[in-house]
Amino acid sequence: MTKVGGIGGKGRFAIRGVMLAVVLPAAGLYPLFSSAAARPAAVRAEEGTDEAGAVSLSVRERTEVLKGKVVLREVPNPGRKGRTYEAVGVLPGTLDEALAVVTDYRCYPEFMPRVSRTVVTDESETVSIIDLYLNLPLGMDKRYRLKYRSEKGADGFRVDWEKLPWPEVPPSQTVVDTSGHWQVVRFDAGGLLALYNVYTDPGHVPLGLTGLARSLSKHEVPKVIKRVRERLRMLAAPGPGKD
C-alpha cells in the first residue's frame, strides 16, 4: 500500500487487512481501505450488505447503483447543527482518471453543481487551498476557503476537505462550517464505486425558508456524482485531435 501525501501526520492506512485509523475533519472517522479492498466485493447475504473496500452498500442500494442510479443517504450528526449527506454511485474510467477529475479544482466551474468560480491560492502534489464561490438556491451566494488533501493507494483514493478561516469574508457571505470527503474504490461489477460525503452548517437562513433550503441542498448532493461521471465520459469520448 502506498501513502501519497497527507499533512501533519493525520493519515494512516490499512495494509492487507490491518486496519489503521484515519484522523479526519468534521465529516467523521472513516477507514480508507479495508481487507475487502484487496479483493472483489461480494454480497454478504447474512448481513444484507455489500462491502466494496470501505464503501458499504445494502443489497437494495447495490441494485440501484448497478442500474446507473445514485444512492442518497443522510448520516446522523448527534450534537451538531448541520447536516451530513452522502451519495454513492458508479463512475467510469480508471482510478487515475477519476482522481484527476476530482482534484481538477480550477475546472470545477465547468462541471461541479453551483460552483461559479474557484481560485487556487496554494497547492502541492497532495494538498491544495481553494477559494470557492457558489451560486446556491434562493439566491444565497456564498464563498469559502477549503483545504483539500488527497491520498492514493493501489485499490482506491480518498480526498478530504475542511473549511479554513477567511477573515475578509463577512459571515453573511459564507457558511458556518463545511467538510467532507470523496472515497473511490474499484467495483467488482466494473468501473469504480464512488462515495461523496459532505457536512454543511449554513448558519442563518431567512425565517420560514429553512426547510426549503435544506431540501434543495440535499438534492444537490447526488448531482455531484452525476457531474463527475459525465465529465469522465466527456474526457474519454473521441473528438477532434484525439487518437
N, C-alpha and C positions, 0 to 999 in steps of 0.2 A: 504494500500500500504506500502511496506517495502523498505526502502533505505538501501542498503548494501554498506558501504564504501563511496568512494569519498574522495578527498583531498582538503584542502584549502577552504572548503565551496562552491565548484564550482558546486554542483549538487542540483537541486530542482526538485520536481516531481509533476505530476498531480495525484490527488486523486479523483476518481469518477467524472471526468468531469471538475474538477477545474484545469485549465492549468497553470502551473508554469514554468518559464524559466529554461533551462539547458544551462549554460555557458560552451562552448566547445572551443577547439583549432581551428586551421585554417580551418578545414573541414566545419565549419559553425555553425549556430544556429538551432538546431532541437529539437522538443519535444521528450521526452522519451515515454510517453504514452498519449493517449487522452481518452475521454469518450468512444470512439469506442472500445478501448482495453478491456473494461469490458463486451463486448457482441460480438457475432459473427459478422464478417464482412459481409456487404451486398452491392451489386452493387447499386450505386445511379444513376439510368439511366439518370436523368435530368442533371447530371454533367458529365456523362460518366466516372466516376472513381469509384474504389472500395477501401474503406478505411479499412485496417486491422491494428488496433492500429494506429500508426503514419506512417505506410508504405503504400503509395498510389500506386494504380495500375489503369491504364486505363482499359477499357473493353478488348481491344486487348491484353494488357500485361497480364491480368488475364488469358485469354485463353491460352496464351503461357506458363505461368508457370504451369498451370494445365496439360499441355502436357509433363511436365518434363523439359522444356527448361529454360534457364537462360536469363533474360532480361538485356541488357546492355544499359545504357544511360549516356550521358555527362551532367554534371552540370555546368552551367555558372559560371565563375570566374572573374567578372569585376575587372580590375586593378591588377590582379595577373598574374605572368609569367607562373605558372604551369597549369596543367590540373587536373580536378576532374572528375572521372568516378564512377559510381555505378552499381552494379549488384544485381538483385533481383531473388530469386528462392526459391523453396520449399525444406525443409530439413525433413528427417525422425526423429523419436525419440522424447524424451521429452525435455523440456527446460533445465533441469539439465544436460542431456546428451550432448546437443548442447553446453552449456556453458563450460562444462568440456573439450570438444574438442577445442573450440575456444581459451581457455586460457591455453591449454597444450603447452606452449611455448617451452619446452625442446624437444618436439617431432615434432616441425614444419618441420625440415628437412625430416621427413618421409612422409609428405603429402602436405605441402604448396608449391605451384609453386615457383621455383627459389631460395628457401631458402636452402643453403648448410650447414649452421651451426648457432646455437644460443648459447649464453652464458647468463645465468641468473645472473645478478650482484647484484640484490636486489629484495626482494619480501615480500609481506604481503598477507593477505587474499584477498584484492581487488586491490592492487597496485603492479605492477612489473616493473622493469627496465631490459630491454633485449638488448643485443648486437646482431644484425642480420647481417649475411654475405650472400650476394646474388650473384648468377650467372645470370647476366642479358643478354639480347640479345646483339649480336655484340661483345661479349667478354668483355663487360664493367662491370666487377665485382665491387660491391660496398659493403660498410658496414656502418651501422649507429646504433645509440643508441636510443631506444624508451622507453617512459614511457606509460604503459598501465593502464587504470582504468576500473574496472568492477562494474556495478550496476544492481541489480536484483530486480524485483517486481513479483507479483503473475501472471501477464499475459505476461511477457517478460523480456528480459535483454538487456543491452547495454554495449559494450566495446569500449572505446575510446583510441586512442594513439596519441602521439605527439613526434616529434624529440627533443632530448636533445643534448647539446654540447658534443663533444668527441674530445678534443683538440689534442690528439695524432694522429688522422687520417687526412692526408692531403686532401685538397679539391678535388683533382682528384680521390680520392678513396671513395667519399661519394656523397650525393645529397645535394642540397641547402636546401630543406625542404620537409617534407612529414608528413602527418597526416591523420586521418580518423576514421571510427567507424564501428562497427557491430551493427545492431539493429535487434532483433529476437523476433517475437510475435507469438501467436497461430493463426493458419489459419483456417477459418471456413470450408474449403474444406478438412481438415485433415492435420496432421503434423504441421510444423512450416513454417512461411514466414520469410525469412532472407534477409536483405539488407546489402550489403558490400559497403562502401563508402571510396574512397581513393583519396587524393590530393598529387601530386608529382611535384616538380620543380627539374628536374635533373641537372640543371646548364648547363655547357658547353657540347655540343655534337659535335663530329667531323664534319667539314664542309661537307655539302651535305648529311648527314645521319639523320638530324633532323626529317624529315617526316617519314622515315622508323622506327626510334626508337620510335616515338610516336605511330605509327600504331601497332608495336609489343607489346608495353606496354599496350595499350588499350585492345588488345585481350587477354592479360593475366588475366585481371580482372574477367571475368566470370569463369575462371578455379578455382578461389579460392572457389566460392560456390560449384562447382562440386567436388573439392577435399574434402571439409568438408563433403559433402553429402556421398561420397564414404567411408570416414573414419567412419562416423556414422554407415553405413551399415556393414562395416567390423567388427566393435566392437560389433554389435548386432548379427552377424552371429554365429550359433552354431559351435563349434570347439572342439578340444581335451581339456579336462579339464573343459569344460563349462557344466553346468547342463542343 
